[in-house]
Amino acid sequence: MSRQDVKIPTITLSAGPVDAYPAVLRALGRTVTYDFDPYFQGVFERTARKAAQALNTDQPPLILQGEPVLALEAAAASLIGPEDVVLNLASGEYGKGFGYWAARYCKEVVEIEVPYNDAIAPDQVRDVLEQRPDIAVLSVCHHDTPSGTINPVNEIGALCRQHDVLMIVDAVSSWGGMDVDPITSHSDVFITGPNKCLGGTPGLSVVHVSDRAWDHIDANPNAPFASMLSMTDWRKAWSADEKFPFTPSVAEVNGLEAALDLYLEEGPETVWERHALTARACREGMKAMGLTLWPAREEIAADTCTTIRVPEGLEDEAIRQASRDLYGVVFSAGRGSLVGKLIRIGHMGPVAEPVYATVAITALGGAINHLGGSADIGAGINAALAVINAARV
Ligand SMILES: *Cc1c(COP(=O)(O)O)cnc(C)c1O
């Protein structure tokens, strides 16, 4: 069958982008106004202020006009200057990948790398910062989504403050689903977006930049301007009294506002709890079914994505295909060096609802059994329900 004839999935349990909330989709369908019309300038400022409220910051964040990879590259280009030594933390594909961007702009990249089922320990960071007082910038991915593992950014951020190092955090697939924010983590550049836990669409980045980071950007002779990679261009654009450097994605901004409204109305803590409960039910179910979690220790498993080792003797692609063909349920594949080793079950935004843990168990277990593997689906469902019931009864 040609790819053009493939049916749309019934349920998407991917590690992002997520199936956006209906309210977001309705907002995307609103009238597209002239960007310099005062109405849209008002929408943009209101959206930036709601983003600040959601991020727990005083200053409205940057809203950059591309999905969060744009913001990661823009952060490297803007913050990292030719004299800077960068400490890059790599516990997965995204953390590793940031080091390649950093290398384009800096004097030297120093790297701490751990196996991609593990997390960076603050002690490792402390040792390197003590040995290398010339380090100016540290970069870390909070939730390295291809691994489903979490790095301790609050502890790492405190070390950065002690050593006067600027910290860049990729929180794209954790912020909005877990308790992480730019202020508590002491982040200087904190990057997220609508298309993961917020249940929005891929098209924008949301970036908090600290005053210290702005000073560093202002002093960087190579910081881009009049460029899609510029953070400086958009610095003041949040204000309805300022001009946009280029046309903003009007529809995407409307969608972001709707996603932020949902998040703020439900209340961040309630949102985090439902992500955490879904993940816990999913992990317990997967273990009871006889499968093995990918993270080396359960404490570092993310609340927004559960990663499962591909069972011995089976192929990841065949499992995901069977799940899609038989049940219409879609999971994410591994990425980069992890392709074929694990399967990823997203709990982000609309599908961060505990009952979806039982959907994941049914579809993954059903696919594995169909291919001749052995998964005890009944035990898995019972274990997941026990977690949910214990939290709610
Ligand atoms: C999703 C994601 C991004 C954005 O990148 P895409 O893969 O292009 O969607 C960046 N960082 C992390 C950790 C992500 O999960």
The ligand as an ORCA input file, in Angstrom:
! r2SCAN-3c Opt
* xyz 0 1
  C      10.645     17.439     20.549
  C      11.899     17.929     21.101
  C      12.571     18.990     20.523
  C      12.066     19.640     19.275
  O      12.562     18.916     18.216
  P      11.821     18.032     17.155
  O      12.397     16.666     17.290
  O      12.136     18.611     15.847
  O      10.337     18.068     17.451
  C      13.751     19.420     21.116
  N      14.223     18.843     22.231
  C      13.606     17.815     22.824
  C      14.179     17.219     24.059
  C      12.422     17.325     22.273
  O      11.783     16.289     22.853
*
